[in-house]
Amino acid sequence: MSTWNVNLNSKDRKVNALELEDIKRILEKDSDEAVEELLEGVEEYYGEIPYILQFMKDQPDLLVSKILYDNSILREFKRLDRKTIELISIAVSSAIKCTHCLNIHLRVAKRMEIPKEEIFDAILIASVLSNASVLANGTRAMNAELSDDGQAVHECDNESCDVCKIL
């Protein structure tokens, strides 16, 4: 019996995470029973069981702790509705290039009937931030390592230094 009552077709519904009493009850169960109940809840939440959780189901200690950790974060989503959470999840999955995560969140968004245009907007925001990150990281490294005349500014004469070996 799962305790995660979630209606994926409700875009505005708040996330209902496991309460502390439910967590205590699950932890008192046999590991196989705990895994089964937690995976049922995950399936109710996402409409499917993500790959990594399926992979981990034969390692109950890891699976239970991961799901409970994720759940503790979900419990804090009191200010965000499900639609916003899914759009953020899509944007982050896009930005970190996690195809598996992106695909599951796209399927959840589809089941929630989030318009394709809104999903694309989230992906565009991720692309802007990803691009800015590449530029900021690259230009900071360039400025830190190269002088105004384009010469390396790394000042180490240590023969075991990997940077000195390149220069």
C-alpha positions in Angstrom: 0.0 0.0 0.0 1.6 3.2 -1.1 1.1 6.5 0.8 2.0 8.8 -2.1 -1.3 10.1 -3.4 -0.4 11.9 -6.6 -2.5 12.8 -9.6 -0.2 13.3 -12.5 -2.9 14.9 -14.5 -3.2 17.7 -12.0 -0.7 20.4 -12.9 -1.4 22.6 -9.9 -1.4 20.0 -7.2 1.3 20.2 -4.6 3.7 17.3 -4.1 2.5 14.9 -1.4 5.6 13.3 0.0 5.9 10.6 2.6 5.3 11.8 6.1 7.8 10.9 8.9 5.4 8.4 10.4 5.2 6.6 7.0 9.0 6.6 6.8 9.3 5.0 10.3 6.8 2.4 9.3 8.7 1.6 6.0 12.0 1.3 7.9 10.5 -1.3 10.2 9.5 -3.5 7.3 11.4 -6.3 5.7 13.7 -4.9 3.1 11.9 -6.5 0.2 8.5 -5.2 1.4 10.0 -1.7 1.9 11.4 -1.7 -1.6 8.1 -2.8 -3.0 6.2 -0.1 -1.2 8.6 2.6 -2.1 8.7 1.7 -5.8 4.9 1.7 -5.9 5.0 5.2 -4.6 7.6 6.3 -7.1 5.5 4.7 -9.9 2.5 6.6 -8.7 4.5 9.8 -8.6 6.2 9.5 -12.0 3.8 7.1 -13.8 6.8 4.7 -14.1 9.9 3.7 -12.2 13.0 5.5 -13.3 15.9 3.3 -14.6 18.3 4.0 -11.8 15.7 2.9 -9.2 15.0 -0.3 -11.2 18.7 -0.9 -11.3 19.1 -0.4 -7.5 16.1 -2.6 -6.5 18.4 -5.5 -5.7 20.3 -3.3 -3.3 17.6 -2.4 -0.8 19.9 -0.5 1.5 20.9 1.9 -1.3 17.5 2.1 -2.9 15.6 2.8 0.3 18.1 5.5 1.4 18.1 7.1 -2.0 14.3 7.2 -2.2 14.0 8.5 1.4 16.6 11.2 0.7 14.8 12.3 -2.5 11.6 12.2 -0.5 13.0 14.5 2.2 13.7 17.1 -0.5 10.3 16.6 -2.1 8.7 17.3 1.3 10.2 20.8 1.2 8.5 21.6 -2.1 5.7 23.5 -0.3 6.0 26.6 -2.5 6.2 25.0 -5.9 3.5 23.2 -7.8 4.0 19.9 -9.7 4.1 21.7 -13.1 6.9 24.1 -12.0 8.9 21.2 -10.5 8.6 19.2 -13.8 9.6 22.3 -15.9 12.7 22.8 -13.6 13.5 19.1 -13.8 13.4 19.3 -17.6 15.5 22.4 -17.7 18.2 20.9 -15.3 18.2 17.6 -17.1 18.7 19.4 -20.4 21.5 21.6 -18.9 23.4 18.6 -17.4 22.8 16.5 -20.6 21.2 13.7 -18.7 19.2 12.0 -21.5 17.6 9.4 -19.2 16.4 12.1 -16.7 15.2 14.3 -19.5 13.2 11.6 -21.1 11.4 10.6 -18.0 10.6 14.2 -17.1 9.3 14.8 -20.6 7.0 11.7 -20.3 5.8 13.0 -16.9 5.2 16.4 -18.4 3.2 14.8 -21.3 1.1 12.9 -18.8 0.5 16.2 -16.9 -0.5 17.8 -20.2 2.1 20.5 -19.9 2.1 22.3 -23.3 5.0 21.6 -25.6 5.7 25.4 -25.8 6.2 25.7 -22.1 8.5 22.7 -22.1 10.5 24.3 -24.9 10.7 27.6 -22.9 12.2 25.6 -20.0 14.8 24.1 -22.4 15.6 27.5 -23.8 16.3 28.9 -20.3 18.6 25.9 -19.6 20.4 26.6 -22.9 21.0 30.2 -22.0 22.4 29.3 -18.6 24.5 26.5 -20.0 26.0 28.8 -22.6 26.7 31.5 -20.0 28.3 28.9 -17.8 30.6 27.7 -20.6 31.6 31.4 -21.4 32.1 32.3 -17.8 34.2 29.2 -17.0 36.3 29.5 -20.2 37.0 33.2 -19.9 37.9 33.0 -16.2 40.3 30.2 -16.9 41.8 32.2 -19.9 42.2 35.3 -17.8 43.7 33.4 -14.9 46.2 31.5 -17.1 47.1 34.0 -19.9 48.5 37.5 -19.7 47.2 40.3 -21.9 49.9 39.4 -24.5 48.6 35.8 -24.7 51.5 34.3 -22.9 51.1 31.8 -20.1 51.2 33.4 -16.6 51.6 30.1 -14.7 54.7 30.7 -12.6 55.9 27.3 -11.4 59.3 25.8 -12.1 58.4 22.5 -10.5 59.4 19.8 -13.0 56.6 17.5 -11.7 53.9 20.1 -12.4 51.6 19.0 -15.2 51.0 22.5 -16.3 54.8 23.3 -16.6 55.3 20.2 -18.7 52.8 21.5 -21.2 54.4 24.9 -21.3 
